[in-house]
Amino acid sequence: MHVSPDPITTREQAAQERETLLDFIARGLYCTTAGALGTHTEPSAEVLTQARRVADDYLSAYEEWLVNLAADNAS
C-alpha cells in the first residue's frame, strides 16, 4: 500500500492502490467474521473473492461520497 507522502499521480497507481485496499478490507471482513464465530483459519480463495465483492461495494460508495463532498465544498 502507498505509504509515502508523495501523491498518487497516475491512474495505474490509483488502480493498484485500490486493489491493495480491497484485499485489506476483504481480509478484515473475513477476520472479523471468523473471530466472531471462533473460526481462526486462513481464508480460502472463494471466501476472499466473496469478501472482495462486499469490499468493492463499500469502497465504491465511499468514493462516491468523497466525490460528492468535493463537489459540495467546491461550490
C-alpha positions as CSV (number, residue, x, y, z in Angstrom):
1,M,0.0,0.0,0.0
2,H,1.1,3.5,-0.7
3,V,2.6,4.9,2.5
4,S,4.9,7.6,1.0
5,P,3.8,11.2,1.4
6,D,4.1,11.5,-2.4
7,P,0.7,11.8,-4.1
8,I,-0.7,9.2,-6.4
9,T,-0.4,10.8,-9.8
10,T,-1.4,8.1,-12.4
11,R,-4.4,6.0,-13.0
12,E,-2.2,2.9,-12.7
13,Q,-1.0,3.9,-9.3
14,A,-4.6,4.6,-8.2
15,A,-5.8,1.2,-9.6
16,Q,-3.0,-0.6,-7.8
17,E,-3.8,1.2,-4.5
18,R,-7.5,0.4,-4.9
19,E,-6.7,-3.3,-5.4
20,T,-4.5,-3.4,-2.4
21,L,-7.1,-1.7,-0.3
22,L,-9.8,-4.2,-1.5
23,D,-7.5,-7.0,-0.3
24,F,-7.0,-5.4,3.1
25,I,-10.8,-4.8,3.5
26,A,-11.7,-8.3,2.4
27,R,-9.2,-9.9,4.8
28,G,-10.5,-7.6,7.6
29,L,-14.1,-8.7,6.9
30,Y,-13.1,-12.3,7.0
31,C,-11.1,-11.9,10.2
32,T,-13.9,-10.1,11.9
33,T,-16.4,-12.7,10.9
34,A,-14.1,-15.6,11.7
35,G,-13.2,-14.1,15.1
36,A,-16.9,-13.7,16.0
37,L,-17.6,-17.3,15.1
38,G,-14.5,-18.6,16.8
39,T,-13.0,-19.9,13.5
40,H,-9.4,-19.0,13.1
41,T,-8.3,-20.5,9.8
42,E,-6.8,-19.0,6.6
43,P,-9.5,-17.8,4.3
44,S,-10.0,-19.7,1.1
45,A,-9.8,-18.0,-2.3
46,E,-13.5,-18.3,-2.7
47,V,-14.2,-16.6,0.6
48,L,-11.8,-13.8,-0.2
49,T,-13.5,-13.4,-3.6
50,Q,-16.9,-13.0,-1.9
51,A,-15.4,-10.6,0.7
52,R,-13.8,-8.6,-2.1
53,R,-17.3,-8.1,-3.7
54,V,-18.5,-6.6,-0.4
55,A,-15.4,-4.5,-0.1
56,D,-15.8,-3.2,-3.6
57,D,-19.4,-2.1,-2.9
58,Y,-18.2,-0.4,0.3
59,L,-15.3,1.3,-1.4
60,S,-17.5,2.4,-4.4
61,A,-20.0,4.0,-2.0
62,Y,-17.1,5.7,-0.2
63,E,-15.6,7.0,-3.4
64,E,-19.0,8.4,-4.5
65,W,-19.4,10.1,-1.1
66,L,-15.9,11.7,-1.5
67,V,-16.7,13.0,-5.0
68,N,-20.0,14.5,-3.7
69,L,-18.2,16.0,-0.7
70,A,-15.6,17.6,-3.0
71,A,-18.3,18.9,-5.3
72,D,-20.2,20.4,-2.4
73,N,-17.0,22.0,-1.0
74,A,-16.2,23.4,-4.4
75,S,-19.5,25.2,-4.7
